[in-house]
Amino acid sequence: MKRSDIQLYIGNQSQIGGSRHYVFADGWARNMRCIDINSGNNIQFVV
């Protein structure tokens, strides 16, 4: 399947998977960088 074919079946590309990068601002974890990873098949974890 081509990418354009897949996009016909999903509402948002984040349903397939993706990552989100952020930095904690307060508390013990202040200035800690993290990555929230979503594999798309109900597996989510933070690195």
C-alpha positions in Angstrom: 0.0 0.0 0.0 1.1 3.5 -0.7 1.1 6.2 1.9 -1.8 8.0 0.2 -3.8 4.7 0.3 -3.2 4.3 4.0 -4.3 7.9 4.7 -7.8 7.1 3.3 -8.3 4.6 6.1 -7.1 6.6 9.1 -8.3 9.8 10.7 -5.0 11.0 12.0 -1.4 9.8 11.4 -0.8 9.6 15.2 -3.1 6.5 15.2 -0.3 4.5 13.4 2.3 5.6 16.0 4.8 8.3 16.7 6.7 10.1 19.3 6.4 13.3 21.4 9.4 15.1 22.8 9.2 17.3 25.9 11.1 18.7 28.9 9.8 18.7 32.5 9.6 22.2 34.0 8.9 21.6 37.7 9.7 19.3 40.6 12.5 16.7 40.9 12.6 16.1 37.1 13.1 19.8 36.2 15.0 20.2 32.9 14.8 16.4 32.2 14.2 15.6 28.5 11.8 12.8 27.7 10.3 11.0 24.7 6.8 9.6 24.8 6.8 6.7 22.2 3.6 5.2 20.8 4.1 2.1 18.6 0.5 2.2 17.3 -0.5 -1.2 18.6 -1.3 -0.2 22.2 2.4 -0.2 23.4 3.3 3.2 24.9 6.4 4.1 27.0 8.5 7.0 28.1 12.3 7.2 27.6 
